[in-house]
Every structure is written in C-alpha cells, then in structure tokens.
Amino acid sequence: MHELSIARALVQTVTDGVAERGGRPDQVTEIQLRIGVLSGVVPDALTFCFDIVADRTPLAGAALRIEMVPARGHCPACLRPVTLARSMLICPNCGGPVPELIAGRELEVGQVVLADVGPAAEVPA
C-alpha cells in the first residue's frame, strides 16, 4: 500500500513547510490535497493512513480534504481539451486517441489551513 508512504511524506512535508514559514505545525487544522484520478492513489486509503501517521505528531487531528481532479487531455483531431473517462485515453467526441494529458495525475498539496490564522502559503509536495 503506497498510500502509507505518501501519508508519511505528507506529514513530514507539511510539518516542515509550516515551520519554515514561521508557523506552528500544531495549529494545522486542515490539509487540502488535489489528487488526479489517474494517479493511482486511493483517497480512502490515503485518509486512513494519514490519520494513523499523523497521530502523535503536531498534525494530529488535522483534517485531510481531497479534491479529485478529472483526467483531461488534448485531442489532436478535435484540436481542443477534452475530459476523459477514468481509464481510457480516448476522445469522447471523435473516438480518437488522446496522447497528451493535461490533468489527472496530480498529487499535490493545495492549501494548509492554520487555526485562527487562515490559509498558509502553499507547501510544495
């Protein structure tokens, strides 16, 4: 289960990032993630692992909010961006292959929210 290693890295990244920006990691109330549907990450498994890994760290009790990013690509035949079915790289308009992905593989921290402070600066993943 690679979600466990992702959760460990997330806890470390957020803790270090907040501290480097002069914040206190124990004030983190929410971490917002963007996860692409083609990333291979299972959101429920990541949330479960995050709760276990964050326990007894400054991030204990912080909520993990996940936004799923749909797969999007650029269709060379239609000459425009298209939203793709979860597991198919086929244009829904013309049925042709979509070799260029624009979105759908993300795994990134969007925002970290601190208690009584508001959103912190983005923390790179």
Secondary structure, 3 states (H helix, E strand, C coil): CHHHHHHHHHHHHHHHHHHHCCCCHHHEEEEEEEEECCCCCCHHHHHHHHHHHHCCCCCCCCEEEEEEECCEEEECCCCEEEECCCCCCECCCCCCECCEEEECCCEEEEEEEECCCEECCCCCC
